[in-house]
Amino acid sequence: MKSVLWLVAALICLSSEARSQEPIRAKLVGAPRLGRPAPAIVLPYPTPNAERRAPSAEFRSTSELGRVVVIAFGGRPEPALRIDWAALARRADSLGSPRIVLVGVARAGMPEAQLLSGSLGGSVKVLADSGGRVHRQFGVSDRDRGWTIVVVGDDGTLVALERFATLADGKWWLAVAGAIARGITAPVRGE
């Protein structure tokens, strides 16, 4: 009986102490929802001629309104993923439309992103997300081994969020091409 009284007294003390402190705030992290505005991205990327000018520029997704933005979240720029990054670069070269922007987000620092971007010929803006903040904004976990492709429509809404084990086989592009078509909401003028 004495131990029950001590337990009740301790709980009362803890609850009154907890009320005097700041409330604890929690934020759920998860993938954004289709049809809703996509989270804003602000990340650095290496410029093609980094030696002569500033070593990096800043990619701002909000500056891309009016264009469809395809965002490829890969893992670290490891040798095993070079084939997938090369497949992504080939698609960037084949887009041929100023209304579509293709970026890759690497969980890497600027030096790694610069090496990767250089190996891809500069056809893909490789954004450096060393802390993984933008990965988390889009629900991409540290444990994800494959690729997550996000398509943001020209009006800034999330059109598609697809996950693929690899980009080397080309199957991913079928889903992405359909999402790009759905993401173009503005009338096409003289393209």
N, C-alpha and C positions, 0 to 999 in steps of 0.2 A: 504494500500500500504506500509506503514511504517513497519507493522508487517511482510510482505513478505520479505522486504529488511533485516530485522533483522534475519529472519530465514535463508536466503541465506548466510549472513555473518557468522552466527553460524556454518552452515554446512561446509563452507570453512575453518574456524578455526579448526573444529574437524577433517576434512580430512587431513589437513596438520600436525596436531598433531599426528594423527594415523600413518601417513607415517614415522614419526621420531621414532616410537616405534618398538619393535620386532614384527615380524608377528605372528599372532595367528595360532597355529597348532592344528588341530583336528585329532583324530584317530577314525575311525569307529570301533565299537565293535560289533561283531556278531559271529555266528557260523562259524567254518571253513568249507571249501567245500570238498565234497567227491572227492577222487582221488588226492588230494593235500597233501603235507606233514602236518602231525598233529602238532599242537603247542607243544613245549617242556614243560614237567612238571618237576618241582623240588620242592618237598614238603617233610616235615618230616613225619615219621610214628613211632609209638611206637614199640619197639622191644619186642619179647615175654617174655624175662627175663630182664625187664627193671631195676629191683632192683639190680641185680648183675653187670651189665655192663652199658654202656651208655644208658640213658633213651630213646633215639630215634636214628633212622638211617635216611638216606636221600634217597628217591626214585627219580631216574632220568630216565625219559622215554627214553632218548637217549642211555642209557646203555642197554636197552631191545631190541635193533635192533637184528633181527634174531628170535624174538618171537612175537607172536600175543598178543597184550595187550588189555584187556577188561577193560574199565574204567566205573565204575558206579557212577554217581553223584546223591547222595541223598540229602535230606535236612539235618536239624540238627538231631543228634542222639536222637530223642525224643521217649518216650515210644510207641507212636502210630506207629512209623516206625520200631520198633524192629522186627516185623513179616517179613517185607521186607528185613531187614539186615540179618535175619536168613535164608531167602530163598536164598540170595546171597551167604552166607557161605556154604549152602548145595551144590550149583553149583560149588563152588571152590573145595570142597572135591571130587566132581565127575569128575572133568576135567582129572586128572591123566596124564597130559602130561607136560613135562618140556618146551614145545614149546609155552605154553599159560600161560599168567600171568593175574590174576584177581585182580584188586584193587578197593577199594571204596574210594571216595573222600567225606569227611564230612565237612560241613560248621561248624567247631568246632575247639576249641583249643586243645592242646596236652592232657590235663587231660581228656577231654571228649572222645577224640579219643582212649586214652589208655583204658578207661572203656569199650568202645564199642568193641574194638579189643579183650579185655579179655573175654567179654561175648560171642563172636563168636568163641572162642577157638583158635584164632590166624590163622585161615584158610584164612582170607582175610587181606591184608595189608590195614589198614584204614589210609588214608592220611589226615592230618589235614590242612584244608584250611580256617582258621579262618577269614581272610580278604576277602575271595571269589574271589581272583585274578584268580585262575585257573578255577573256575566256569565261570567267565566272558570270559576267553580265549576261552572256548568251547560254548559260547552263552547260558549258563544256568543262568537265571535271579534269583534275590532274590525272585521274585513272583512265580516261578515255584514250584508247590506243589508235582508233581510226581517225576519220576526218568528219567534221561537221561543216556542212555547207549551208549558209544562210543567204536568202535572197530578199533584199529590201526593195520594194517598189519605188517608182519615181516620186511617189507622194510620201515616202518615209514609213510606210507600213510594212510589217513583216509578212512576206508572201509565202516563204517556205523555210523550213528548218529540217534538213535531211542529214542522216548519218550514214557513212560508208566506211567499209573496212579498208578500201584502197581506191585510189584514183587511176591506177594504171590500166584497168580494164575498159575504161570508157563508159561503163553502164551508168555511172553517176551523172554523166552529162545529159542523158535523156531526161532525167527528173529535173535537172537544173534548167535545161532549155525550155521546158514547159513552164517552169516558174518564172523565168525571165519574160516569156510572152504574157503571162498574167500580171507581171509587175509593171508593164508599160500601160499606164492609164491615160497619159496625155496623148492627144492626137499627133500622129507622125507628120512632120512638115518637111518636105523636100530632102529627105535623107538619101 
